[in-house]
Amino acid sequence: MTNRVTYAPQDFQKMCKQAERDHETKKLALLMERVKRQIAERGSSDGTVPTVHADATLRLPSRSVPLER
């Protein structure tokens, strides 16, 4: 039988809220990248290319590591 780590109920709730915030942060980052891409596409159709600094390897801090296992 394996040993399982049990968290106090308030700790588990805090972890769930943090996971939700992390998820919302990722969704926001993806939305921002999509908007930047659309702006760049519109600018390229006009003949002018706006400068968009988009990092292809977007790394976000992960504070919900225990929930990812």
Contacts in CASP RR format, 6 or more apart in sequence:
PFRMAT RR
TARGET T0000
AUTHOR 0000-0000-0000
METHOD contacts of the structure
MODEL  1
MTNRVTYAPQDFQKMCKQAERDHETKKLALLMERVKRQIAERGSSDGTVP
TVHADATLRLPSRSVPLER
5 66 0 8 1.000
7 15 0 8 1.000
15 64 0 8 1.000
15 66 0 8 1.000
15 67 0 8 1.000
16 67 0 8 1.000
18 63 0 8 1.000
18 64 0 8 1.000
19 64 0 8 1.000
19 67 0 8 1.000
22 60 0 8 1.000
22 62 0 8 1.000
22 63 0 8 1.000
22 64 0 8 1.000
25 60 0 8 1.000
26 60 0 8 1.000
29 58 0 8 1.000
29 60 0 8 1.000
33 54 0 8 1.000
33 58 0 8 1.000
36 52 0 8 1.000
36 54 0 8 1.000
37 52 0 8 1.000
37 54 0 8 1.000
39 50 0 8 1.000
39 52 0 8 1.000
40 49 0 8 1.000
40 50 0 8 1.000
40 52 0 8 1.000
43 49 0 8 1.000
43 50 0 8 1.000
62 68 0 8 1.000
END
